[in-house]
Amino acid sequence: MDRSSNTVITELSELDKGLINLLQKGLPVCESPFEKIAQDLGSTEKEVMEHLEELLANKTLSRFGPMFDAACLGGAFTLAALSVPEERFDEVTEQVNSFEQIAHNYRRDHYFNMWFVIGTESEEEIAQVIKKIEKKTALAVLNTPKLEEYYVGLYLPV
């Protein structure tokens, strides 16, 4: 345990590192993608699945799943922020996260100290969710919709 930040430091096996590196580049498109990954890593499908489950359970990986472009599927999303008084931060976090349309919620060291993503089925619904959040929290939401899309091929080898 890193005492300065209460962060648990996990030792990664060579299989864990290989799995993380491969998964960052996407799943193979085939009938048995985890079997193919296991072959590439010199392992078994069962062992790969066990390691993936453990990486998720111990929070080394925060999520594993597809990333969809909501706009291409007919939906909408926006990045929004709140300036939350410190003494209300936990309360407001629960209030914001109670909305099923909230995808992510991050604390930041800034005047706008809470940032979150709203994903909905339509642009109109974004406005409705923002109004409901403002009513529930009694705080004004800063809406920062995407103006232009950029693809960042981020790869962080371990």
N, C-alpha and C positions, 0 to 999 in steps of 0.2 A: 504494500500500500504506500503510495506516495503521500506522505503526511501533509504536504503543503496544499494539496488540492483534493484529497480524499478520492483520488483516482486509483483504481485497481490496475496494476500492471500485469498483463498476461504474457507468459512465455509462449511463443508460437513455435510449433513443430515445423519441420520442413514441409510436411503435407499441408499444414494450415497456410503457410506462406504461399505455396504453389497454388492452392485452392483460391486464396484471396486474389492473387495475381491473375489467374485465369478468369475468374468471375468478373473482374473489372472490365474485361474485354467482351463480355457477353457469353451467353450459353450457346453451345453448338446447336445448329438447327438440324436435328435428326430425331429418330424415334426414341432413343435412349440417351439423352444428353449427359446424364450423370455417369453412365457407363463409359461414354467417350472421355469425359473428364478424368475418370478413374484410370483409364488406359493411359492417357497422356501423363498422368502423375505417377504411374507405376503402382497403383493401388487397386482397391475394389470399390464397386459402387456403394456397397454397405458402409465401408469405412469413410468414404467421401461424404455420404449423407450424415453419418454420425458426427464427423468433424464440423460440418456446416451447422448442424443443430446445436453443437456445443459453442461454436463461435457466436451464434445468435443468443443462446442462453446466458453466456457470460458477458454479453454486451460488447464483445470485440467488434461484431457487426451490428449496426443498429437496425438494419432492415435488409431483406432479400426479396426481390420481386421485380416485376416489370415496371418501367416508367412509361407512362402514357402521356401523349400530348393532348391535353383536354380540349384544346381548340380544334384539333384535327378530328376529334370525335364528336364535335358539335357542342362541347361544353365551354367553360370559361374559368379562368383563374386570375388571381391578383395577389400581389404582395402588399400587406397592410401592416400598420404599426400603431402602437399606443404609447403615450407617456403615462406610466403608471406610478403613482406614489409608492415608495418602497414599502410602507406599512400595509399596502393593499395588494402587493405583487402576487402572493400566493392565491388570494381570493380571486383576483382578476384572471389569473392563469386558469383556475378551475372554471370560471364563467366562460372565458373564450373557448377553452377546450371542450365545453359541453355542446358546442355546435358540431354536428356531424360533418359540416363542410370545411372544418379546419384540418388542413393536412399536416402542417408543421407549426411549431411555436418555439421561438428562440428568445432568450434573454440577451440583451446587449448593453454595453457600458456606454450609454448615450442618452440624450434627452428623450428620444424615442427608445425606450428600454425593452419593449416587447414587440417582436416582429413575427408575423404569422402569414401563412399562405391560405387563401380561401379558394376552394375548388367547387364549382357549381355546374349545373346543367345549362345555365344561360347567363349572359351579361346582366340581365334584369335581376336575377337571383342574387348576384354579388351585391348589388345595391340594397336589396332586402336584408341580406345577412348583416351587412355593415350597420344598417339602421337598428337591427335587433341587438347587435353587440353594443352599440352606443347606448341603447335604452337599458340593457342589462347591467352595463358597467358604469354608466353615467360619465363616460369618457369619450372624447372625440377620436374617431379612427382616421388615420392618415392612409388614404388609398393610393398606391403607386402601381398602376397597371403597366403591363409590358408595352413598350412602344416599338421595340424591334427585337427580333430573336437572334441569338448568337449560339453557335454550337461550340462548346469547349470540351475537347476530347481529353478530359482529365484522367490521368493514369498515375497512380501512386504505388509503385512496386514496393513490396515488403521483403 
